[in-house]
Amino acid sequence: MEKYDDNEDWSALSPEEKKRRLYLKQKELLDTFRATNAISQSQYDRSLRDMKAKMGMEEQ
């Protein structure tokens, strides 16, 4: 899986690329919550599904 890079200059990115990077950043946080058992698998699945739908992201 591709990781979000905090050091990247977003000013040169297209709006679509910014949206994709934001999705990756949010998914990475969600993955961390799941890995540390801060959320259940069903919460993770529901949150990921909802995030994909709201951001218009297909299978990433």
N, C-alpha and C positions, 0 to 999 in steps of 0.2 A: 504494500500500500504506500502511496505517495504521502510524504509528510509535509506539513506546513512549515515554512521557513520564516522566522521572525525577522531576519535581517534583510529580506528582500524589499526593494524599492517598488512600492505599489503604484507610484505615479505614472510609470510607463506601461502599466497593464491595461488591457481593454476591459470594459465593464463586465463582459462574460468571464474573463479570466479572474477578475476580482471576486466575482460571485463564486467561482469554482474554488479559489483559495480560501474564501470565507467558509465555504462548506467543509473543506478539508480541516480547517482549524477547529470548527465546531465538532466535527466527527472525531477528531483526535481527543478532544475533551470528553466526549461521550464514551469513547473507548477506554479512557483512563478511569472514568467513573465505574465502568463495568469491571475492569481489571482489578480494581480495589474493593469490589463488592459494595460500592456506595449505592448502586442501583441493581435491581434484579434483571435477569435475562429478559423477562417479558417487558419491563420498563424500557430497557435498552432497545429492544425490537420495535416497540411502539414509538419511542422517541426518534429513532433513526428513520422509520417509515414516514412519520409526520414531517420531519425535517426535510427529507427528500421531496415530499409532495409540496411543501411550502416554498422550497427554493427552486423547484422545477428541475431537480436533478434526477437523471435516470440512473441506472445501475452504475455506480462509481466504484 
